[in-house]
Amino acid sequence: MQNKEVLQALTALNGGAENIGYEEENLWYTAVPRWADLVADLKACVRNEDVHASILIATDKAVLWASGSRSEDVNGQTISPLTTFEIGSITKMHTAVCVFNLIEAGKLRLDDRVTKYFPAYEKAGEMTVFDLLHMRSGIVDFANDAETFFGSEELADALDEGRITDEVLLEHLYGLDLTFAPGSKMEYCNTNYVLLAMILEKITGKAYKEVVKTMVFEPAGMTSASATTFGDVTSVPEHAGYMQELVAARGAGDIHGTTLDLLRFDRAFFNERIVSPAAKAGILDFVDGYGCGWEPSTRNPDMILHDGGTNAYCGLNAVFHASKDRKYFIMLSCNNVDDDEDEEEVQEAEETETVEKEEAFNQLQAIFDICKKHLQ
């Protein structure tokens, strides 16, 4: 039954062409001879390496590969392209689309001061919406440095348990000094995108989950995607529980979806069905190595990407040849950190500027290397 549903979904994403092969290990792949070497390498890797992930590789017109391996869904079946995951910070590219849609509608400006929407935030000074989008605000990261942000271990724990309200978050934000002058440099910070989600809500009068549903999920055809919704993730975490801080993380890391949903998003974005050409150019306006929910690869020319991670999940949304002849490479996994040694390696990768982010996902590196070999 699952194979039939997956094949139907993949065929639809394949322009209706029924040239997709299937093997019982949850492997679906193109039968087009041009991609035979890619398929052969991926089959060997998924069967022989310790890959716990749902993986989808496609062009704008064709699905090249889909698989799910070594993890289970809530029904005890092996994960597949139909399985829903927490996508973590891949959420940010969806938030950016909503922001730029409001900019195009004349309801928001890149140079709007943050204090326009948060008048009590006096320490924001000249900080702008552009600074939030491009990680140039100087704000402390409420997620990755929770004890500093909230000032206590108890409140940091409350964040993990989903007990932090907007009022508590803003109260502590307003009292914190900035770590640098807004606009002076780039430093990754989840708080920026939570504030952007709040701004979307203030302007539209709707909850973020409704804004992103109307502006992104529905027009892109993302049938399984949700925001700030608990209980709809169908993959089973292997090393930690489901994320609880959904409302606090909205706009920055709260979205759930499948690899199929992310392909639908990518195609809709790059083919300008959910953004205008000008908005897409603005989102991909990289400043000091960060755009608006996207980053350029430092080692792979004309490749852009963003990763995502929660307590239990990790993922990667990458695009080879982003300017033309695009190849989409999507991985979602419920096996974020295997043990303390892996956790140290992830932390070391995050702290070393010369190590690219995708290399933090050690269990998925073999797949990524195959894609670089065949798709670049």
C-alpha positions as CSV (number, residue, x, y, z in Angstrom):
1,M,0.0,0.0,0.0
2,Q,2.8,2.4,0.9
3,N,4.7,1.7,-2.3
4,K,1.6,2.5,-4.3
5,E,1.1,5.8,-2.6
6,V,4.7,6.8,-2.9
7,L,4.7,5.9,-6.6
8,Q,1.6,8.0,-7.2
9,A,3.2,11.0,-5.5
10,L,6.6,10.5,-7.3
11,T,4.9,10.1,-10.7
12,A,3.0,13.4,-10.1
13,L,6.3,15.1,-9.3
14,N,7.8,13.3,-12.4
15,G,5.5,15.2,-14.8
16,G,3.3,12.1,-15.0
17,A,6.0,9.9,-16.4
18,E,5.9,6.3,-15.1
19,N,9.6,5.5,-15.5
20,I,10.3,5.0,-11.8
21,G,11.8,1.8,-10.6
22,Y,11.2,0.3,-7.2
23,E,13.1,-2.2,-5.0
24,E,11.9,-3.6,-1.6
25,E,14.4,-1.7,0.5
26,N,12.3,1.4,0.1
27,L,14.2,2.5,-3.0
28,W,12.6,4.4,-5.8
29,Y,14.7,5.6,-8.7
30,T,14.6,6.9,-12.3
31,A,14.9,4.4,-15.1
32,V,16.4,7.0,-17.5
33,P,19.8,5.7,-18.6
34,R,21.5,9.0,-18.1
35,W,21.3,8.6,-14.4
36,A,22.2,4.9,-14.1
37,D,25.6,5.6,-12.4
38,L,24.0,7.9,-9.9
39,V,21.4,5.3,-9.1
40,A,23.9,2.5,-8.8
41,D,26.1,4.5,-6.4
42,L,23.1,5.5,-4.3
43,K,21.8,1.9,-4.1
44,A,25.2,0.7,-2.8
45,C,25.5,3.5,-0.3
46,V,22.0,3.2,1.2
47,R,22.4,-0.6,1.5
48,N,25.9,-0.6,2.9
49,E,26.3,2.6,4.9
50,D,24.5,3.5,8.2
51,V,22.1,6.0,6.6
52,H,19.0,6.8,8.7
53,A,17.1,9.2,6.4
54,S,14.5,9.9,3.9
55,I,16.3,11.2,0.7
56,L,14.9,12.8,-2.4
57,I,16.9,13.9,-5.4
58,A,15.2,15.6,-8.4
59,T,15.4,18.1,-11.2
60,D,12.6,20.6,-12.0
61,K,11.0,18.0,-14.2
62,A,12.0,14.6,-13.0
63,V,12.5,12.6,-9.8
64,L,15.9,10.9,-9.9
65,W,15.9,9.1,-6.5
66,A,13.8,8.6,-3.4
67,S,14.5,6.4,-0.4
68,G,13.9,5.8,3.3
69,S,16.2,3.6,5.4
70,R,17.0,2.4,8.9
71,S,14.4,4.4,10.9
72,E,10.7,3.7,11.6
73,D,7.5,5.7,11.4
74,V,4.7,5.6,13.9
75,N,3.2,2.5,12.3
76,G,6.4,0.5,12.6
77,Q,7.2,0.7,8.9
78,T,10.5,1.9,7.4
79,I,10.4,5.7,6.7
80,S,9.6,6.8,3.2
81,P,9.0,10.0,1.2
82,L,5.6,10.1,2.8
83,T,7.0,10.3,6.3
84,T,6.8,13.6,8.2
85,F,9.8,15.1,10.0
86,E,10.7,18.2,12.0
87,I,12.6,20.2,9.4
88,G,14.2,22.6,11.9
89,S,15.9,25.7,10.5
90,I,14.9,24.9,6.9
91,T,11.8,26.6,8.2
92,K,13.5,30.0,7.7
93,M,13.3,29.9,3.9
94,H,9.5,29.6,4.2
95,T,9.4,32.6,6.6
96,A,11.5,34.6,4.2
97,V,9.0,34.0,1.4
98,C,6.2,35.3,3.5
99,V,8.2,38.4,4.5
100,F,9.0,39.2,0.8
101,N,5.4,38.7,-0.2
102,L,4.4,41.4,2.3
103,I,7.2,43.6,1.0
104,E,5.8,43.3,-2.5
105,A,2.3,44.1,-1.2
106,G,3.6,47.3,0.2
107,K,2.9,46.3,3.8
108,L,6.5,46.0,4.9
109,R,9.9,47.4,4.0
110,L,13.4,46.0,4.3
111,D,14.6,49.2,5.9
112,D,11.7,49.3,8.5
113,R,13.1,49.6,12.0
114,V,12.4,46.7,14.3
115,T,11.2,49.2,16.8
116,K,8.3,50.0,14.5
117,Y,6.8,46.6,15.4
118,F,8.3,46.3,18.9
119,P,8.3,49.9,20.4
120,A,9.4,48.7,23.8
121,Y,12.6,47.2,22.3
122,E,14.7,50.3,22.9
123,K,18.0,48.4,22.7
124,A,17.3,47.5,19.1
125,G,18.3,51.0,18.0
126,E,18.6,51.2,14.2
127,M,18.1,47.4,13.7
128,T,16.1,46.7,10.6
129,V,14.0,44.0,9.0
130,F,17.0,43.5,6.6
131,D,19.2,42.8,9.6
132,L,16.8,40.2,10.9
133,L,16.6,38.4,7.6
134,H,20.4,38.4,7.0
135,M,21.4,37.5,10.6
136,R,23.0,40.9,11.2
137,S,21.0,42.0,14.3
138,G,23.4,41.3,17.2
139,I,20.6,39.6,19.2
140,V,21.4,36.7,21.5
141,D,20.2,33.4,20.1
142,F,17.3,32.2,22.4
143,A,17.6,28.6,21.1
144,N,21.4,27.9,21.0
145,D,22.2,30.1,24.0
146,A,19.1,29.8,26.0
147,E,20.7,30.2,29.4
148,T,22.2,33.5,28.4
149,F,19.0,34.7,26.8
150,F,16.7,33.7,29.6
151,G,19.1,34.2,32.4
152,S,18.4,30.9,34.1
153,E,18.7,27.2,33.6
154,E,15.1,26.8,34.7
155,L,13.7,29.0,31.9
156,A,16.1,27.3,29.4
157,D,14.5,24.0,30.4
158,A,11.0,25.6,30.1
159,L,11.9,26.4,26.5
160,D,12.6,22.8,25.7
161,E,9.4,21.8,27.4
162,G,7.3,24.3,25.3
163,R,6.4,26.5,28.2
164,I,7.9,29.8,27.0
165,T,5.3,32.4,25.9
166,D,5.8,35.4,23.7
167,E,5.6,37.7,26.6
168,V,8.4,35.9,28.5
169,L,10.6,35.8,25.4
170,L,10.1,39.5,24.6
171,E,10.6,40.5,28.2
172,H,14.1,38.9,28.2
173,L,14.9,40.1,24.7
174,Y,14.2,43.7,25.7
175,G,16.5,43.5,28.7
176,L,19.5,42.0,26.8
177,D,22.3,44.0,25.4
178,L,23.2,43.3,21.7
179,T,26.4,41.4,21.1
180,F,27.4,43.8,18.2
181,A,26.0,46.8,16.4
182,P,23.2,45.9,14.0
183,G,24.4,45.6,10.4
184,S,28.1,45.4,11.3
185,K,28.5,41.6,10.8
186,M,26.7,38.3,10.3
187,E,26.1,35.9,13.2
188,Y,23.5,33.2,13.0
189,C,20.6,33.7,15.4
190,N,17.2,32.0,15.6
191,T,15.7,34.9,17.5
192,N,15.8,36.9,14.3
193,Y,13.3,34.7,12.5
194,V,11.0,34.4,15.5
195,L,10.7,38.2,15.5
196,L,10.0,38.1,11.7
197,A,7.2,35.6,12.4
198,M,5.8,38.0,15.0
199,I,6.0,40.8,12.5
200,L,4.1,38.7,10.0
201,E,1.4,38.2,12.6
202,K,1.2,41.9,13.5
203,I,0.8,43.0,9.9
204,T,-1.6,40.3,8.7
205,G,-3.6,39.9,12.0
206,K,-3.3,36.1,11.5
207,A,-1.3,33.4,13.3
208,Y,2.0,32.5,11.7
209,K,0.7,29.0,10.9
210,E,-2.1,30.5,8.8
211,V,0.2,33.0,7.1
212,V,2.7,30.4,5.9
213,K,-0.1,28.0,5.0
214,T,-1.7,30.6,2.7
215,M,1.5,32.1,1.2
216,V,3.6,28.9,0.9
217,F,2.1,25.5,1.7
218,E,-1.1,25.8,-0.3
219,P,0.2,27.5,-3.5
220,A,3.3,25.1,-3.5
221,G,1.1,22.0,-3.0
222,M,2.8,21.0,0.2
223,T,0.1,18.6,1.3
224,S,1.7,17.3,4.6
225,A,3.3,20.5,5.8
226,S,2.3,22.3,9.0
227,A,3.6,25.0,11.3
228,T,3.3,25.2,15.1
229,T,1.5,21.9,15.1
230,F,2.3,19.2,17.6
231,G,1.5,15.5,17.0
232,D,1.6,15.3,13.2
233,V,5.2,14.1,12.9
234,T,5.1,10.5,11.7
235,S,8.8,9.6,12.0
236,V,9.9,8.3,15.3
237,P,12.9,10.0,17.1
238,E,15.8,7.7,17.7
239,H,17.6,9.6,20.4
240,A,15.3,12.3,21.8
241,G,11.7,13.3,21.9
242,Y,9.6,15.5,19.6
243,M,10.2,19.2,19.8
244,Q,7.9,20.9,22.3
245,E,8.8,24.6,21.8
246,L,6.7,25.0,18.7
247,V,5.2,28.4,19.3
248,A,8.4,29.9,20.7
249,A,10.3,28.7,17.6
250,R,7.8,29.7,15.0
251,G,9.3,31.2,11.9
252,A,12.7,29.8,12.9
253,G,12.4,26.1,13.2
254,D,8.8,24.9,13.8
255,I,7.7,23.5,10.4
256,H,7.0,19.8,9.8
257,G,7.0,18.2,6.4
258,T,8.2,15.4,4.1
259,T,10.9,15.3,1.5
260,L,8.1,15.5,-1.1
261,D,6.9,18.8,0.5
262,L,10.4,20.3,0.4
263,L,10.8,19.4,-3.3
264,R,7.4,21.1,-4.0
265,F,8.6,24.1,-2.1
266,D,12.0,24.3,-3.9
267,R,10.3,24.0,-7.3
268,A,7.7,26.6,-6.5
269,F,10.3,29.0,-5.2
270,F,12.9,28.7,-8.0
271,N,10.3,28.7,-10.7
272,E,8.7,31.8,-9.1
273,R,5.3,30.4,-8.4
274,I,5.3,31.6,-4.7
275,V,7.6,34.6,-5.2
276,S,8.2,37.1,-7.9
277,P,11.6,37.3,-9.7
278,A,12.4,40.4,-7.7
279,A,11.5,38.7,-4.4
280,K,13.5,35.6,-5.2
281,A,16.5,37.8,-6.0
282,G,16.1,39.6,-2.7
283,I,15.9,36.4,-0.8
284,L,19.1,35.2,-2.5
285,D,20.9,38.4,-1.8
286,F,23.8,37.0,0.2
287,V,25.6,39.3,2.6
288,D,28.7,37.9,4.4
289,G,27.6,34.4,3.6
290,Y,23.9,34.5,4.4
291,G,20.8,35.4,2.4
292,C,17.2,34.9,3.7
293,G,17.0,31.3,4.8
294,W,19.7,30.3,2.3
295,E,23.5,30.1,2.3
296,P,25.9,29.8,-0.6
297,S,28.3,26.9,-0.5
298,T,31.9,27.9,0.0
299,R,33.2,24.7,-1.6
300,N,30.7,23.9,-4.4
301,P,30.2,26.7,-7.0
302,D,26.6,27.7,-7.8
303,M,25.2,25.6,-4.9
304,I,23.1,27.0,-2.1
305,L,21.6,25.2,0.9
306,H,20.3,25.4,4.4
307,D,20.4,22.7,7.1
308,G,18.1,22.2,10.0
309,G,18.3,20.5,13.4
310,T,16.1,20.0,16.4
311,N,16.8,17.8,19.5
312,A,15.9,14.7,17.5
313,Y,16.0,15.6,13.9
314,C,18.4,16.9,11.2
315,G,17.9,17.7,7.6
316,L,19.4,19.4,4.6
317,N,17.9,21.2,1.6
318,A,20.5,21.9,-1.1
319,V,20.4,23.0,-4.7
320,F,23.1,22.2,-7.2
321,H,23.4,24.6,-10.1
322,A,21.0,27.1,-8.5
323,S,21.1,29.5,-11.3
324,K,20.2,27.0,-14.1
325,D,19.7,23.3,-14.7
326,R,18.9,22.8,-11.0
327,K,19.3,19.6,-9.1
328,Y,17.5,19.4,-5.7
329,F,19.0,17.3,-2.9
330,I,16.9,16.8,0.2
331,M,17.5,14.7,3.3
332,L,15.5,14.4,6.5
333,S,16.6,12.2,9.4
334,C,15.3,11.3,12.8
335,N,18.8,10.3,13.9
336,N,20.4,13.7,14.8
337,V,23.2,12.7,17.2
338,D,24.2,9.1,17.7
339,D,26.3,9.5,20.8
340,D,28.5,11.9,22.8
341,E,31.4,11.6,20.3
342,D,29.1,12.6,17.4
343,E,27.8,15.5,19.4
344,E,31.3,16.8,20.0
345,E,32.0,16.5,16.3
346,V,28.9,18.5,15.4
347,Q,29.8,21.2,17.9
348,E,33.4,21.3,16.5
349,A,32.0,21.6,13.0
350,E,29.8,24.5,14.0
351,E,32.7,26.3,15.6
352,T,35.1,25.9,12.7
353,E,34.4,28.4,9.9
354,T,36.3,26.3,7.3
355,V,34.1,23.3,7.9
356,E,30.9,23.5,5.8
357,K,27.7,22.9,7.6
358,E,26.6,19.8,5.7
359,E,29.7,18.0,7.0
360,A,28.2,18.1,10.5
361,F,25.8,15.5,9.4
362,N,28.3,12.7,9.5
363,Q,25.9,9.8,8.8
364,L,24.7,11.5,5.6
365,Q,28.1,12.6,4.2
366,A,28.5,9.5,2.0
367,I,25.2,10.4,0.2
368,F,26.2,14.0,-0.2
369,D,29.5,13.0,-1.7
370,I,27.8,10.8,-4.3
371,C,25.5,13.8,-5.2
372,K,28.5,16.1,-5.6
373,K,30.2,13.5,-7.9
374,H,27.2,13.1,-10.2
375,L,25.3,16.4,-10.0
376,Q,27.9,19.1,-10.0
